[in-house]
Amino acid sequence: MAQCPPNIGFEDGTFTGWDCYAGTIDKNGVVSVNYSGPVSGRHTMLQSTYPQTKDPYGHFPVNCPNGSKYSIQLGNNQTGAQAERVSYTFTIPIGQDNYSIIYNYAVVFENPSHAAYQQPRFTSKVYDVSAGAYITCGAFDFVASAGLPGFIKSGNGTDVYYKDWSPITVKLLGYGGKTIRLEFTTNDCTVGGHFGYAYIDVNENCTSPVSGNVFCGTPGSITLTAPFGFNEYHWFNADFSQELGTENTLKLSPAPAPGTVYALEIVPYPGLGCLDTIYTTIKALPNPFDFNVASNIHSCLNV
């Protein structure tokens, strides 16, 4: 299993490893940002809480439902033609040619009646530093609009639209040894009177983010769980001769033998990420140890 780069999912509770930028968007729609380090109110670390903190416009949790301890908010609900960016640069280990990253995002926009280039925006890009070119897989550009697929109008505020947490898979097949950069950018409208911001998190498992594949003892069944929020799920046996399920969970009863391999094809929503196939192997932990405590315990008084 390939290890993700350190703190790519913000699990240190800091921006260690990430570069933070702040700046503005001009009247022509050109974003200009400079390295700034984390700026209070513009690059915000969010620790998961119980009960969960909700976004004031979408009423969805501000922390990603992938089970992580931390997510971030990029931008805010203030105006002023502000723009923010975070990026993470890393090198994929040599030999790791079947490498995938899943990141998660949620977006909140005001929707003024401006031209498209003037609107609040959230942009995601994946840059191949080694080749000096952007990668299309995992890249998208959301511009505030009443007709954006998956966006819902908020009951709070005037013409505010939001999109709840959604995942994106970035398939980096054949990129072993290459340097990659993730980039996320938010901006207000160019006129300066309307806001846009986003929430971001990255899954800290870069090969097979399927859980439930490890068991101990002799369970009667196990349940494999895939990342949430994709359009379609197709579970197969190792040679793809049999489709086993089409939900994000797959119950296997009786529990399969250790070493059994399953394949999962995850299909994103149109225009949001790339078709990917991930694999998981069933593993058994060693038998639990026996912890025995003596029935009688003696002690001496220290005088």
SVG drawing of the C-alpha trace seen along z (x, -y; Angstrom):
<svg xmlns="http://www.w3.org/2000/svg" viewBox="-35 -46 47 65">
<polyline fill="none" stroke="black" stroke-width="0.4" points="0.0,0.0 1.5,-3.3 1.9,-5.8 0.5,-9.3 2.9,-12.3 3.0,-13.5 0.1,-15.7 -1.5,-15.9 -4.8,-15.4 -4.1,-18.1 -4.1,-15.4 -1.3,-17.2 -3.8,-19.9 -1.5,-22.3 -0.6,-23.5 2.8,-21.8 3.7,-20.7 1.2,-23.0 1.9,-26.4 -0.7,-29.2 -1.3,-32.2 -3.4,-35.3 -4.2,-38.1 -7.0,-39.5 -8.9,-39.2 -8.8,-42.2 -11.7,-43.6 -10.6,-41.5 -10.9,-38.3 -7.2,-37.7 -6.2,-36.2 -3.0,-37.4 -1.8,-35.7 1.5,-35.8 2.9,-33.3 1.6,-34.4 1.6,-31.5 -1.8,-30.7 -3.8,-34.0 -6.3,-34.1 -9.9,-34.0 -8.7,-33.0 -6.8,-29.7 -8.7,-28.1 -8.0,-24.8 -11.1,-23.0 -11.0,-20.3 -13.8,-17.8 -16.2,-18.3 -19.2,-16.6 -21.8,-17.7 -20.5,-18.8 -20.2,-22.4 -22.5,-23.2 -22.0,-25.7 -24.3,-28.7 -25.6,-28.6 -25.7,-24.9 -26.1,-23.4 -23.7,-20.6 -20.8,-19.6 -17.8,-21.9 -15.6,-18.8 -15.3,-16.1 -17.4,-13.0 -14.4,-10.8 -13.6,-10.3 -10.6,-12.6 -9.8,-14.8 -9.2,-18.0 -10.4,-19.8 -9.8,-23.3 -11.9,-26.3 -10.4,-28.3 -11.8,-31.8 -14.7,-33.2 -18.0,-35.0 -16.5,-38.4 -16.2,-40.5 -13.5,-42.7 -12.4,-40.8 -10.2,-38.5 -8.5,-35.4 -6.9,-32.5 -4.9,-29.4 -3.3,-26.4 -1.0,-23.9 0.9,-20.8 3.9,-19.5 5.2,-16.0 7.0,-13.3 5.4,-9.9 7.7,-7.1 9.6,-5.4 7.8,-2.1 4.4,-3.4 2.8,-3.6 -0.7,-2.8 -1.2,-5.8 -4.4,-7.5 -5.4,-10.4 -9.0,-11.1 -9.8,-14.6 -13.1,-16.1 -14.6,-19.5 -17.7,-21.6 -18.4,-25.0 -20.5,-28.1 -21.0,-30.9 -23.0,-34.1 -24.4,-34.4 -24.5,-38.0 -25.7,-38.9 -22.2,-39.3 -20.5,-38.0 -18.9,-34.5 -15.4,-35.9 -16.5,-38.2 -18.2,-35.6 -17.0,-34.0 -15.1,-30.8 -13.5,-27.7 -10.8,-26.0 -9.0,-22.7 -5.9,-21.9 -3.3,-19.1 0.1,-20.1 2.8,-17.8 5.9,-19.7 8.2,-17.2 6.5,-17.8 5.6,-21.5 1.9,-20.8 -1.5,-20.6 -3.2,-17.2 -6.8,-17.1 -7.8,-14.3 -9.1,-15.8 -9.2,-19.4 -12.4,-21.5 -13.6,-25.1 -16.8,-26.0 -18.2,-29.5 -21.1,-30.8 -24.4,-30.2 -28.0,-29.3 -27.7,-26.4 -24.6,-24.6 -25.2,-20.8 -25.3,-19.6 -25.7,-23.1 -28.6,-24.0 -30.0,-27.5 -29.5,-28.4 -32.4,-29.6 -29.9,-32.0 -28.8,-35.1 -29.7,-36.4 -28.8,-34.1 -26.4,-32.0 -25.7,-28.5 -23.9,-25.6 -22.6,-22.1 -22.2,-19.6 -19.1,-17.4 -18.2,-15.5 -15.1,-13.4 -12.8,-13.6 -10.4,-10.8 -7.1,-11.7 -5.7,-8.7 -1.9,-9.1 -1.2,-6.0 2.4,-5.8 3.6,-8.8 6.1,-6.9 9.1,-9.2 7.4,-12.4 6.6,-15.5 3.0,-16.6 1.3,-19.6 -2.3,-19.9 -3.7,-23.5 -7.0,-24.8 -8.1,-28.4 -11.1,-30.5 -12.0,-34.0 -14.8,-36.6 -16.4,-38.4 -14.3,-40.9 -16.5,-43.8 -15.8,-43.2 -19.3,-42.8 -19.9,-39.0 -18.1,-36.1 -17.0,-32.6 -15.3,-30.0 -14.7,-26.2 -13.9,-23.4 -11.2,-20.9 -9.8,-17.6 -7.6,-14.9 -7.9,-11.2 -4.7,-9.9 -4.6,-6.6 -3.1,-6.8 -3.7,-3.3 -6.8,-1.5 -9.1,-3.6 -11.4,-0.6 -11.9,0.2 -13.2,3.3 -10.7,5.7 -8.9,6.6 -10.4,8.9 -9.4,10.9 -10.9,14.1 -13.4,16.0 -16.2,13.6 -19.2,14.9 -19.1,12.0 -17.3,8.8 -18.3,5.5 -16.1,3.6 -16.7,-0.1 -15.6,-2.4 -15.2,-6.2 -18.6,-8.0 -20.1,-10.2 -19.3,-8.7 -21.8,-8.3 -21.5,-4.5 -19.8,-1.6 -19.0,1.8 -17.4,4.5 -15.8,7.5 -13.8,10.5 -10.1,10.5 -10.4,11.5 -13.5,9.4 -15.5,12.5 -18.3,11.7 -19.9,8.4 -20.6,8.7 -22.4,5.4 -23.2,1.8 -23.3,0.0 -20.5,-1.8 -20.5,1.2 -20.2,4.9 -21.1,7.5 -19.3,10.8 -20.8,13.8 -19.1,16.1 -16.0,14.1 -13.5,14.8 -10.1,16.4 -7.2,14.1 -5.4,13.2 -8.6,12.9 -8.5,9.8 -11.5,7.7 -11.6,4.9 -13.8,1.8 -14.6,-0.4 -15.6,-3.9 -17.4,-6.1 -17.4,-9.9 -20.2,-12.3 -19.7,-13.7 -16.8,-16.1 -15.7,-15.5 -12.6,-13.3 -11.6,-10.2 -12.9,-6.6 -10.7,-4.6 -10.3,-0.9 -9.0,-0.3 -8.1,3.1 -8.2,4.4 -6.9,7.6 -8.5,9.5 -6.2,9.8 -6.4,11.6 -4.7,10.3 -2.9,12.7 -4.9,14.4 -5.6,12.1 -3.4,12.7 -4.7,14.0 -4.5,11.7 -4.6,13.5 -4.7,11.9 -3.9,13.8 -6.9,14.4 -5.0,13.2 -2.6,10.3 -0.3,9.8 1.5,6.6 3.8,5.4 3.3,2.2 6.4,0.0 7.2,-1.4"/>
</svg>
